[in-house]
Amino acid sequence: MPSVVPRWTSPFRTTCYGDETVRQLLLQERIIGQHHVFHGGLRLVKEVASLALPRHPAPGTRVLNVGGGFGGFAFHLADTEPNVSVAVCDPNEAVASEARLRLSQHFPHLSRRVSIQCSGVDELEEPPGSWDAIVCFELNSFHMSGGGGSRRTLLMDKFKRWLSPGGKLVLVDYCWSCRVLERLQEAALADGGGGSAAMSRDDYATCLKAVFSHVWVDDRTDSHLGHIRDDLGRLKHFLPGSRREERLKADCVAQWRNLEKLLSDETLTWILACATSPSARN
């Protein structure tokens, strides 16, 4: 289990907390697929897993999953790869509690190889070489939302230090366009926050290349848009069983349509990135 240091607070932290978040994610999961709350579902999970690990992981392989949600990635990986252990951290206590409940109820056979805790990435401190792979879902969106570029660099240095030689860092994330990013930076500086840590696709590539080797950052906006539109189609036919579900469905439709618009007009892009920790001889 990762160790935790005191929380770094930021006026730009955007993660939602509370039971309402869990209810909305539960509805989202019913549309996307069991235990998965990210558009792309199991297909995305399988692709990320194939990038993070070799085809036949060695016994004792360790993976850190930052922003693990309900545990869909961790459960799939540990269930299909008996040599792999996964530690999940998520900054939302209600979401982490739901993941723990699922682990105990649906995946008790994985309890020795999957651990779940509520923490943000800022709070973690790990010994060097603790992990063979680190997988981050929406790092830029939820886990790195303040402190400017210096904080971003420190975080990537952390990841490099935590990875074993040759270990993989895989990120799935939304990025801002350059024109929007300029406004975010100006607003953050005006508010005394030292600049926004939000990134464009090019920022991601530059940041990773400064620390890691064999870096690639792939724009997957078109395929992600397709997944969102497919999920909107399924959501349209979802029949709410209560007024609360009606409200949650309406909120979900509004959120996904807004996301579709932001991606369509190139305000946002969606990326899949992979980087390798330098080997010991480097």
Number of C-alpha atoms within 10 A of each C-alpha: 13 17 11 16 12 9 12 12 10 12 12 18 14 13 14 14 13 11 14 12 15 21 16 18 21 20 18 23 19 15 22 23 16 14 23 24 23 21 22 20 19 19 9 17 17 15 11 21 18 12 17 22 23 10 10 8 14 13 11 12 17 22 27 25 22 22 25 26 28 29 29 21 25 30 23 15 22 20 17 9 17 15 16 21 24 26 21 27 26 27 23 21 18 21 26 24 18 17 25 21 14 17 21 12 10 11 15 13 13 18 15 9 19 24 20 25 22 18 24 21 24 19 15 15 13 16 12 13 15 17 25 23 27 23 25 21 23 20 18 22 18 21 22 24 22 24 22 19 17 11 18 22 16 12 15 17 16 19 25 26 18 22 26 21 18 17 23 29 28 25 23 22 21 24 26 23 17 17 10 14 18 12 12 18 19 13 15 19 15 11 12 10 17 18 22 24 24 25 26 21 23 13 15 20 18 13 17 25 15 12 19 21 17 12 19 16 19 13 16 16 18 12 12 19 21 14 17 19 16 16 19 20 13 13 19 13 9 15 10 13 8 9 9 12 16 14 13 21 20 13 13 18 18 13 12 17 15 12 15 19 14 14 21 14 9 16 16 21 22 22 20 20 22 22 24 24 24 18 12 8 5 7
